[in-house]
Amino acid sequence: MLASDLQCLPNDLIRKLRSAVELLDRAICLEVVNRIREIDEKHAELLHHMVVQFQYRELLTILDQVTIKEA
């Protein structure tokens, strides 16, 4: 998965997921991933896999590369 794959997601979801990953909060990560699933099922599945496999470092690396869109 690349940062560009997540670029289409709303800023609030990116921010919430990044915060949950930083806190290592699996429950909140999964909640955010479920919200992402409503928008992008394919990438939500990949994110879900990363969370349940505790791939937080890899996920954070990807999220760090996502550009937050200005309102």
N, C-alpha and C positions, 0 to 999 in steps of 0.2 A: 504494500500500500504506500502511496505517495501523498505528500501534503496536498498536491493539486487535486487528488481525489476528494478531499474534504472541503475544498475551496467553496463549493456551492452551498454548504451548510450555513444556517443562520449564525451570526456572531455569538448570540447568547448560548447556543449549544456548544460551540467551540470553547468558549470561556468556561462554561460549567464543567465540561469534560476535562479540560486542562486542570482546573482547580481540583477536581475529584482525583485525578491521576496524581497530582502533586501531594495530596493528602493520603494517597494509597487507600482511598475509600472505595472498596469494591462495590458496595451497595449503590452508592450514588453514581459510580461509573456505569453500572448496569441500567440504572434508571435513565440516564442520559442516552445511552445506546438505544434503549427502547423508544425514546422520543425520536432519535435519528432514524430508526427503522421505518417510521411513518413517512419519511422523506426519501430515504435511500436505503432500501433493504439490502442490497448487495454489500455496500460498505459497512452497514451496521453489523452484518454477519462477521465481517473481518474484524471489526472493532470488538465485538462480543468475544470472539476467539482470543484476541490479544488480552482482554481483561481477565477471562477465566484461566488463561495460561500465565497470569501474572507478568505479562510483558510490558510493565509500566515504563521502564526506561526507553524501550523502543517506541512506545506510544507517545511518550513525552517528546522524543526527538522529532517525530512526525508533526505533532501539534505545534512545536516551536517553529516549524517552517510554514505553518498556515498563516496567511496574511489576513488580519482582521480588516473587514471592509468598513470604511468610514460611512456614517449615516448621511 
